[in-house]
Amino acid sequence: MSETILNQAASKGPLTRLVTQLFFRKARVTDHVVLAPALHHITLEGEALKGVSWTAGDKIQIRLGAGLQTRTYTPIAWDPVVGSTSFVAQTLSPGPGSEWVTHAKNGAEVELMGPRSSLALGTSAKQDVWVLGDETAFGLTLALGAGRAVLEVDSPEHWGPLCHAWGLPATLVAKQPDDAHLARMEESIGMSISPQTHFILAGRANTIQHLLKALRARGIRSDRIRSKAYWAPGKTGLD
Ligand SMILES: Cc1cc2nc3c(=O)[nH]c(=O)nc-3n(C[C@H](O)[C@H](O)[C@H](O)COP(=O)(O)OP(=O)(O)OC[C@H]3O[C@@H](n4cnc5c(N)ncnc54)[C@H](O)[C@@H]3O)c2cc1C
């Protein structure tokens, strides 16, 4: 049965109401800023976000529509006293997540699951962590306060000023349809990485696989690498 049919069925039944009551928190959109084309910063607030324990790198899942369909995002910060959180979302994917993000208006009610653990700094010092990823990993990079990022992006011309404004030291590599740019991402990692450097890989599954091989080929031990595919071509709502 397709995801759409499942969601339509779920939206009519008591199961959705029960799951919602048990697992979802209610909040409202209180700010929505378009940072760059196809990149949005959204702030949520609500009583249900108060007193929540959050660790940088945790994920939230935003409910889309009346069923149980969700899409996943990475909070940049969480204020458990005010009851607020914010995340950065791309709208390059032609799916319901992008649709929701594009039209998220101030005051709109939101239901979300989480925060739940996904990727974390662990015992690594922030400045020793490099994030390798794409637009979807921008929020993760900010949340972790990573020392450096190498990001494959659609429009590097918009990203330079953005990274500067957010104080993020990042190397931006323009995506190419034949993936020729992955060699540039590898080069950007450079040879001067210290033995303390830890790598967090997040974003497109194919890029992660490529860079994992490249890091291992350089002799980087697996306990210095963590990875999570945030999306894969042709797959929806990967989580
Ligand atoms: C743990 C976790 C944390 C995440 N955090 C963030 C975050 O903070 N910010 C953020 O923007 N995203 C984040 N993502 C990725 C986001 O959940 C996906 O990009 C999601 O698929 C978008 O939903 P959609 O409904 O727009 O597209 P979907 O319906 O899921 O997919 C539609 C089509 O778009 C393609 N697609 C999906 N993502 C992209 C993309 N980035 N570029 C091009 N094509 C794409 C899919 O392969 C599919 O073919 C995270 C994912 C995970 C698993």
The ligand as an ORCA input file, in Angstrom:
! r2SCAN-3c Opt
* xyz 0 1
  C      17.985     12.674     11.225
  C      17.654     13.634     10.078
  C      17.812     14.996     10.265
  C      17.508     15.882      9.213
  N      17.667     17.224      9.412
  C      17.368     18.093      8.401
  C      17.494     19.499      8.581
  O      17.810     20.008      9.672
  N      17.201     20.300      7.530
  C      16.805     19.791      6.307
  O      16.561     20.561      5.368
  N      16.675     18.463      6.115
  C      16.944     17.621      7.132
  N      16.810     16.274      6.927
  C      16.450     15.812      5.574
  C      14.964     15.914      5.288
  O      14.235     15.170      6.255
  C      14.754     15.315      3.872
  O      15.393     16.114      2.911
  C      13.308     15.120      3.536
  O      13.245     14.043      2.607
  C      12.611     16.289      2.900
  O      11.224     15.953      2.785
  P      10.357     16.281      1.516
  O       8.978     15.853      1.857
  O      10.601     17.680      1.065
  O      10.938     15.318      0.395
  P      10.652     13.748      0.257
  O       9.190     13.479      0.012
  O      11.274     13.021      1.391
  O      11.454     13.422     -1.063
  C      10.990     13.861     -2.360
  C      12.141     13.697     -3.342
  O      13.139     14.658     -3.030
  C      14.403     14.030     -2.868
  N      15.147     14.762     -1.835
  C      15.047     14.666     -0.478
  N      15.883     15.537      0.122
  C      16.511     16.200     -0.878
  C      17.488     17.229     -0.906
  N      18.016     17.742      0.200
  N      17.894     17.696     -2.116
  C      17.389     17.187     -3.266
  N      16.464     16.197     -3.310
  C      16.046     15.720     -2.133
  C      14.069     12.596     -2.459
  O      15.108     11.702     -2.801
  C      12.819     12.321     -3.263
  O      13.154     11.923     -4.576
  C      17.067     15.376      7.954
  C      16.881     13.992      7.789
  C      17.175     13.130      8.833
  C      16.978     11.651      8.613
*
